Amino acid sequence: MVERWRGLEEKVADVTDLVSLLVEEGDYSLEDEVRAEAEQIAVQLDELELEMAFTSDYDIRNAILAIHAGAGGTESQDWAEMLLRMYLRWAERRGYNAEVLDSSPGDEAGIKSAIIAVNGQYACGYLSSEHGVHRLVRLSPFDADHARHTSFVLVEVMPEAEGDTEVSIGPDDLRIDVFRSSGPGGQHMQKTSSAVRVTHLPTGLVVTCQSERSQHQNRETALKILRARLLELELAKKSEQMAKLKGKRIDAGWGSQIRSYVLHPYRMVKDHRTDYETSNADAVLDGDLDGFIMAYLRSRAGRGE
């Protein structure tokens, strides 16, 4: 963190010296370049100030993000897939590495659920803004009458656990079952029992993984997700304040949404916690989330969380 501040300080000094030199010589040919550099410095300054507001040791970590289709059937399953794409695009924009660890296909379209690993510095801190229910209002592409539908999806954000050194799992704590993968996946996945279900007996937590062709790969991915969920439980037990890493368990339905995405009769995305909004819904769905994330983090810092 100190090195980044010093690097930014050096950039400010360089731009200041350049501006002074150009003014002295009356040379304004580089005005656009200097302005662009100053704007980039301002963005980096905002990010550094927000990162100072991260109070948890886990904010700097990679994130495990889970997406669950809620009320709305096929509509919500399609909405869940739209959100999956949105987060993958956001990660790509930030230079993070995002990997879909597991997904369950919808009955007719979209997905029932998906789990993503987002790897990058402060991934968990930034994505903490996304925990909660996301509400979509649009004209249904699945309704012959093109009626307006409302769909809900629950997004959970957890810090990635650092292996067995942080989360202790005893040899007798797990029950591991294998079964044939369901849904799309090719003939190979249908003929072999490659899917894995891991049950943590002390807590009753169950994690399934069937995205990989290899039973071993599915087992390792399931354990990675299980460690993240166990770490989440442990943090909640240690401190009520740390429970904000996930928030209270809420139903993906009416009245509990954190953000609304309205595509009809007008276009607007609004965060109900900060009142930050934009009419450029297409850009948001294409991964332009930084405005919402920054507004949430500023609000959280202002509340002293």
Number of C-alpha atoms within 10 A of each C-alpha: 9 7 8 12 14 11 12 17 13 12 15 16 12 11 16 13 12 14 18 11 12 14 11 9 9 9 11 11 9 11 12 10 10 16 13 11 15 16 12 11 17 14 11 15 16 12 13 15 12 18 18 10 18 18 14 14 9 19 22 18 21 25 28 27 27 22 24 24 28 24 18 17 17 21 25 28 28 24 28 28 23 15 19 26 15 19 23 20 20 20 22 14 14 13 11 18 14 21 14 16 21 20 21 21 17 20 12 12 16 20 23 23 22 20 22 21 24 26 19 17 14 20 25 25 27 20 25 24 21 22 22 24 27 25 25 21 20 19 16 17 13 14 11 7 9 11 11 14 17 20 28 28 28 27 23 20 28 27 29 25 23 14 13 11 8 11 16 12 17 10 7 9 14 17 12 14 13 18 14 15 23 14 13 11 13 11 8 12 21 17 10 15 17 23 26 27 18 21 20 19 12 11 10 11 13 17 19 23 26 29 23 19 18 15 20 13 17 24 23 13 21 23 22 20 26 23 22 21 22 20 20 20 14 14 17 17 12 10 10 10 13 18 16 15 23 20 16 10 9 11 16 23 18 12 9 16 22 18 22 20 23 19 17 14 10 10 15 18 23 18 20 13 14 16 13 16 18 16 15 12 18 13 12 21 19 17 20 20 20 14 12 21 19 17 19 21 22 16 14 17 16 10 8 9 14
